[in-house]
Amino acid sequence: MLKLDIQLPRDRFDLSINTSLKLNAVWGIMGASGCGKTSLLRAIAGLEKQAQGRIQFNEQVWMDSEEGIFVPPEQRGIGFIFQEARLFPHLSVLGNLQFSMKRSNTDRQGLTFAAVVEQSGIGHLLSRGVETLSGGEKQRVAIARTLLNAPQVLLMDEPLASLDWDSKATILPCLRSIHRDFNIPIIMVSHSREEVARLTDKVLLLHRGTVTGKDQSQTLLNSALAVDDQHEPLLSMLEAEVVDHDKDYGLTVLNAEGHTLHVHESGLALGARVRMIVPAHEVSIVLEDFCDTSVLNRLPVVIDSIQTRDDWHQLITLSLGEQTLMALVTRKSVDRLALKIGMKVFAHFKASGLEVV
C-alpha cells in the first residue's frame, strides 16, 4: 500500500494529492500534459524537495513534513525508469548490469541475473556496446539494470514515449511479466491510452494537480473521463475468456458477457482471461442484427451516452452487460439512424480490428 498526502507548488497550480494505491496491481497515471503526473512520480521518489505532507509505503514512512522525516531517494528502494535509457556509454550491456548488481542493497527472491536477463529478452545483447543498441534495446537494458538493483517499487515516467510501435509491443509484455513473476509494484506515467490499456490494471486520473478519477483501467479508459487529447486514438477494453481455437481459419474464439467473439489465433490456453483492445473507429452501429456480412463480431448493446467529439464526429458509449464499448461515428450517422440514449442496437467490428493482450 502506498499512502499519499502531498502538496507541491507548481507554476500554474499546486499539486494536491490525497489518496492511496494498493500495489497489488500495475497502476497508470494519466492526464493532460502539464497536469502534474511527473511531479507526483518525482515526489514519490523523493526527488521534489519542496513537497510537503506525508508519504508512506507499507509500514515505512518516506516523508512526513510535520515530523521532520525525509528518507532520501537512494534509501527508498525505488527503481526509476525515465524516457531516456540513461545507460553508461563507456560500459557494455553486461557492464551496465554488473554495475547495478554491485549497488543492490537487498536480495529479492527470484531477482537473479539469469531471470532478469531472460525476462527482459536481452541475453543476445550482453556483449554489445551501448552505442550499437536501438532505442527499444536500450530501454530493455535500462529496465533490466533497474531490476537488478532489487527495487521495492518500479516508477516509470513515459518510458516508451520515444519508441516506435514495434519496440513498444516488445517491451509492454515484458513489463507485465516482470510485475507478475517478480511481484514488483509498477506505477507508470503515460499519455497514451493504448499503452495504459495494454499494461495497467488500475488508473489514477489527474487534472491540474488533483485526482479526478481512480478505478480499474477498463472502467476509466472506456469512459469519457480519459478522453482529453483529440489526437490520441480512442479505444475500449473488453475482458473475455478463451473458449476455443478454430484452427481451420486461424481464429481464437472468446466469450465476453455470454457472447462469442473472434480474434486472430492467439495460442492462449483455454480458460485464460484476456483483455481485448478495440479501436473506437472500428466499431459500427447497426439497428438490426444480420448474419449476411463478413463481419464476425456482432454484439447486442445499449447506448449509454452520446457526446460530441469534434465538429463532425460523436463518441457513443455502449453497454455490454457489465462492460462498456466505445464507438466513434459521424454526426450524420447519428442523425440518420436517429440514435438515442437507451436504444438497443448492435455493435459490429471485424476480427482484424481486435487485439488480445
Helices and strands as residue ranges (DSSP letters): E 2-9, E 14-21, E 26-30, H 37-45, E 52-57, E 60-64, E 69-70, G 73-75, E 78-81, H 93-103, H 113-120, G 123-125, G 130-132, H 135-147, E 153-157, H 165-182, E 186-189, H 193-199, E 202-207, E 210-216, H 217-221, G 224-226, E 235-246, E 251-256, E 259-264, E 273-279, G 280-282, E 284-286, E 297-308, E 313-320, E 323-330, H 331-337, E 344-349, G 351-353, E 355-356
